[in-house]
Amino acid sequence: MPTLSTAYIVIVKSARSSFFKEGRGVYHIVAILTIAVWGTTFVSTKVLIQNGLSPTEIFTYRFLLAWVAIWFFASKKLFADSLRDEMLMAAVGFTGGSLYFIAENTALETTLASNVSLLVCTAPIWTALLSRIFYPREKVGKGLWAGTFIALAGAALVIFNGSFVLELNPVGDILSIVAAVSWAVYSIVMRKLSGRYSTMFITRKVFFWGLVTLLPFLLLPGATYNPVALAIPAVWGNLLFLGLVASFACFAIWNKVMKEIGVVASSNYIYLNPVFTMMAAAMVLGERITWVAIVGLVLIAGGLYFTGRK
């Protein structure tokens, strides 16, 4: 029977054999660490929802904290070089910010968390498809597709963790797919911008336009605010983590990773998201890890090995 140590060895060997030979192994390691942080955000978000915060409220505080923090590090330049580029900045703020998070968090309220996790994990597939459309000269080989679907199968095993429950909920499931496609579009548009602007400038724009494009969502019935909850230590503690670490630091790092290793390669690391969510849930919420989830972890490592080689 596979163990966590076995899965860990598979991941390490995969990284050594397929990543470091390209001279950019550090960015692959950073990608894994970033996904590790993002994997724990589901637990933080769950704590905040349990304390009465709405998805819109969580996103507002999260991006507002990140936007304020990044001003100490980013260029004080206010606008992009052209109106077209500024509109692209607005697009990444919308797709990687307000639309993605509102769709995902609202889906968590309307359907099973396992459905959301699995459908959001299809983001690398959508990214590869869009990359093929917008960059037809760059071929997406059979090996990369094989690795992608192997990793997706592994993610499914990790998400269900030995307890297969799949209930279709049209609204929640569609919102989950919207979140996945939204992140794919974010990755593709980021590629157009990363060669001409600094990572910190683009990241600051993501936070700004994410907040601006949030405004229409405030008209939704569930867009409530409960400032009294901010006095609870667990609330402001998790908000600080989401705003300063998971948003400010991780978005800047992830944008740099996409610039260095490409949008398709970086997107495939999203399959590790449920792995770290599972580990965080086990440590914080006491949820059980089964052998099925460990097999899924091995499949994810194998899928990433294939995509890394191809």
Stockholm file with secondary structure:
# STOCKHOLM 1.0

chainA/1-310         MPTLSTAYIVIVKSARSSFFKEGRGVYHIVAILTIAVWGTTFVSTKVLIQNGLSPTEIFTYRFLLAWVAIWFFASKKLFADSLRDEMLMAAVGFTGGSLYFIAENTALETTLASNVSLLVCTAPIWTALLSRIFYPREKVGKGLWAGTFIALAGAALVIFNGSFVLELNPVGDILSIVAAVSWAVYSIVMRKLSGRYSTMFITRKVFFWGLVTLLPFLLLPGATYNPVALAIPAVWGNLLFLGLVASFACFAIWNKVMKEIGVVASSNYIYLNPVFTMMAAAMVLGERITWVAIVGLVLIAGGLYFTGRK
#=GR chainA/1-310 SS CCCHHHHHHHHHHHHHHHTGGGTCHHHHHHHHHHHHHHHHHHHHHHHHHHTTCCHHHHHHHHHHHHHHHHTTTSCCCCSCSSHHHHHHHHHHHIIIIIHHHHHHHHHHHHSCHHHHHHHHTTHHHHHHHHHHHHCTTSCCCHHHHHHHHHHHHHHHHHHHTTCCCCCCCHHHHHHHHHHHHHHHHHHHHHHHHHTTSCHHHHHHHHHHHHHHTTGGGGGSTTCCCCGGGGGSHHHHHHHHIIIIIIIIIHHHHHHHHHHHHCHHHHHGGGGGHHHHHHHHIIIIICCCCCHHHHHHHHHHHHHHHHHHHC
#=GC SS_cons         CCCHHHHHHHHHHHHHHHTGGGTCHHHHHHHHHHHHHHHHHHHHHHHHHHTTCCHHHHHHHHHHHHHHHHTTTSCCCCSCSSHHHHHHHHHHHIIIIIHHHHHHHHHHHHSCHHHHHHHHTTHHHHHHHHHHHHCTTSCCCHHHHHHHHHHHHHHHHHHHTTCCCCCCCHHHHHHHHHHHHHHHHHHHHHHHHHTTSCHHHHHHHHHHHHHHTTGGGGGSTTCCCCGGGGGSHHHHHHHHIIIIIIIIIHHHHHHHHHHHHCHHHHHGGGGGHHHHHHHHIIIIICCCCCHHHHHHHHHHHHHHHHHHHC
//
